[in-house]
């Protein structure tokens, strides 16, 4: 599980990657389940960064991956994220399901974020003082066992007893400001134009416009 609040009491919340082809969430009210099938069909791969946003309201849920709506559903109830009987645990559902991967940021909001909100901010660092923030963890540390809440609330965390804070912090390999293009070979070079092959790193978007500078060690190049 990416995140869960099912401990010490169950029927809270969790969200996780599941079976290689879906994002799955369980949504409870603290004493019973509202739904255990808040699913979004999405095929994912190991070794790839994804931005996952699970928007939960009293009437339904929507799951966005890289800013794209991948699934939604309706229900009736009062969802509970956490309280004194449901601790917020990052990287686990609180019981036996732990996340086998890296996490770069966790953001918790008290407002239902729209798709526009998510797309506008998913590739940006936040100050933590934006309206509606409950907690914000950016994991920008290299040592220690404390995970501060950048939103300024009393929601700081600590690494579990089996983590020492010496090997668990991993520098992110993704780029703020994505999507970006990884460039490849250059061809059809003239004095004013050139064709550059590239790979769109953020596959969650259908198109991207990019610009850059093509230069050479000699004047007026006509070959790559």
C-alpha positions, 0 to 999 in steps of 0.5 A: 500500500502507498498509504493507509490508515487501517491501524490500530483500528480497521475500516479506515483508508488505503490506496495501493498498486495492485495486480500490475493493472490497477490502482485500488483503494478501500474507503471506510468510515472508521467502523465499517467499509463504504467500499472495498472496490474503489478501483481504477484500471491502469497498467503500471511498470516497475522502475517508473515514477507515477503521480497518483491522486485519489480524490475522496468525497462523501459521494464518490471517488476519482483516481488520477494517474499523471493527471489523467482520470483513470477511474471513478465511482459513486457511493454514499457515506462519510469517509474517514482518513484518520483519527485517534484510532486510525494512524496515518502510515506512509508505505503501508496499509497499517497491517501486512501490505507494505509498499515495495518502491520509492516515494517522493512526495505525499500530499494530503488535502482537506478539499477535493482537488479538481483535475485542473488543480492536480495537473497544475501542481503535480510537477511542482514543489509546494510551499506547504501553505497553500489553502486546503493543505492538511499535511505535506511530506516532500522527503527531501532528506538525506539522513535522520529518522524524522519526516517533517510536515512541510505544511506546518501542522502537527503531523510530523512522522518518524521512520519505523523501528526497522529503519535507521535513516541511513539507507532509506533516503533515496534521491529522486530520479525524476525532474520537477517541471516534467513532462520533459523529453529525453533527446536522441539522435539529430538528423537533417541538419541545415543552417536554420533547422534540424530534426531531433528524435526524442522520448516523452518521459512523462507518458501521462500526457498525450502531447508536449511542446518543447523547444531548445538550442541546437549548437555545434563546434563549427560555424554553419554545420550541415551534419549532426 
